[in-house]
């Protein structure tokens, strides 16, 4: 399989981020260079857009990111959500 045929998705906490919840300069440099060279890269997280947007900005991601464990998908190119799933009020109560 060629590099440009694969999608690489990472988690943030405990995976891409350092213990202090930041990205290392080396990580930013490596991933940015790889994206420029054709790597399809994004992240999936339980975090919200607000608490993970620094990653999106640091890496200048172009692909949608998965938020709230899949309840939202945000597209940085459109600067908008392309998917949201909410619980219907009282759907969990009987």
N, C-alpha and C positions, 0 to 999 in steps of 0.2 A: 504494500500500500504506500502510495506517495504521500509526502508531507501535506500537500495541499488538498488531499482527499480526506483528511482526518480533522475532527473537531476535538480540541483539547479543552476540557472543562475542569476547573479546580474549585475546591472549597476554599474558604478564606481562613477561618479560625483553626489553628492547629495544623495548617497546611501551607498556604501561601504567605500568611502574615507571620512576623516574628512574635516572640512572646510579649512584646510591648504593643502589639496590635498595629504595627507599621510595616511597610514594605522596605526591604533593604535596597540600597542603591544598586547593588548587583542584580537583584531580581528585576527591578525596573529596567535596567539597561538590557539585560538578557531578553526579557519578554518583549520589550519594545522593538528590539532588533529583529527578533524572530517574527513578530507581526509584520513588520516592514518587508520581511523576506517571504511572506506568504503563509505564515502560521495562522490557523483559525483558532482563536483562543478566547475564552470567556470564563466567567465564574458563576457558581451556584452557591447560595448561602441562605441561612435562616434570617439573616439581617434584613433591615429595610433599605430602601434606596438611600435615605439620609445617612445611615450609619456605615454604608459601604461605598458611598459616592467618591470618597477620596481614592479608592482603588481604581475606579472607573476613570477618574481624571488623571491619576498618576501614570496609568498604562495606556491612556488614550484608546480604549477599546472601541471597536466598531461594531461588534456583534452584540446582540441582545444579552442581557444578564438576567439570571434567575434569582428572584428574591422571595423571602418568606417561605422557603422550602417549596417553591413552585407556585405559590398562590398569586404571584405577580411576575410578569416578564417585562423588563424595561428595555426600550430600544434607544441607545445613545444617538443614533443618526437622526431619529425623528424627535428626540427629546420628549418621548411620551411612552406611556405604558401600552403594550400591545396585547397584554392579557392580564386580567384580574379575576380572581375567584373569591367571592365572599360567601360566608354562611348566611343563609336566609334567617332573619330574626325568628327566634322561637322554634327553629327547625330541630334543635337538639333537645327541646323540652316536650314532654308528653303530658 
